[in-house]
């Protein structure tokens, strides 16, 4: 293990401090790119430019829809990927000898909702005191900025890495995970992966598996004067959602069998994210659809959970006094179908990150860990690649909500941690040794 000398650590930390205002400005420009699904071109071109300026070998890696259903890392796709791609920047060491690292961050963001409800422009990237606001500021463009500027600090400290490094700027994390799956399939792997999602400066010990669905219920339309002969698809949908809460409770009851999950309030976390239906205010609606997600546990087969979900919906519809009068609900799979994973304790990658975390803080606080009841791209590398995958990033508030913001002091500490971690993991040599 290449332990960093105290003077080397101090030099790297000082360089992170020097460049932090530039890092915040870069983060603001990332947030200013409205990189909703399918609209990531602008932000990816910004990242490409930043990496080329830093001497990376920059590549665009597309997503091949033909792999969906054929390679286990891919989830169902609902769009074509002609106008969306990943960006990978690679630097090979001049003198090899260290371990490789892949630094992965996603640039796609969820919709901001009604901008009038935000205190500031959701795509303004405005700094106010110790916070930077905007959709994607926390989830996870701050983390992406940390990856780039952590490597800057190592170079500014007149050090050269002795292991290969990749910066992966990926799409599709918020929907399918197919961006990172495409990189894994194309061979963009390493000895370890670090993904700086907003984790409040904790290491993710495990995450939930996730499946995303859309269900369409067909009712019996009718005029108000004959309302008794009809069935409202909207009313039927709310009855079905109520039944699904029972499935959520059933899956939550399993948490005692999985280490760490008993402390998680709602690991299944059924979320109904969208709903649409009806044709006319004075007609019983003939159709209504809703979409959402539900989670489960590391080690579970996601496709078995899919089948369990489908059986539950069919049985609930058959037994419900209203739903049984409608055609069987149509269940479609419209996003990620992915297993969860657990990070085994005791890896060298975790030990190195823990040392970096403590060294980046004057108080030397030990690295803590947490369970994340959500999908993470790290599952792609961990489950399908067998690669130690560390998820660790800054504190953020209101992600996927109104007034999303990231803590800048936390981002500074995380950038320092990543810089020290990469320097130790990959190994360094002084530029003067050339």
Buried (B, 14 or more C-beta within 10 A) or exposed (E): EBEBEEEBBEBBBBBBEEBBEEBBEBBBBBBBBBBBBBBBBBBBEBBBEBBEEBEBEBBEBBBBBEBBEEBBBBBBBBBEBEEBBBBBBBBEBEEEEBBBBBBBBBBBBBEBEEEEEBEBBBBBBBBEEEBBBBBBBBBBBBBBBBBBBBBBBBBBBBBBBBBBBBBBBBBBBBBBBBBBBBBBBBEBBBBBBBBBBBBBBBBBBBBBBBBBBBBBBBBBBBEEEEEEEBBBBBBBBBBBBEBBEEBBEEBBEBBEEBEBBEEBEBBBBBBBEEBEBBEEEEBBBBBBBBBBBBBBBBBBEBEEBBEBBBEBBEEBBEEBEBBEEBEEBEBEBBBBBBBBBBBEEEBBBBBBBBBBBBBBBEEEEEBEBBBBBBBBBBBBBBBBBEBBBBBBBBBBBBBBEBBBBBBBEBBBBBBBBBBBBBBBBBBBBEEEEE
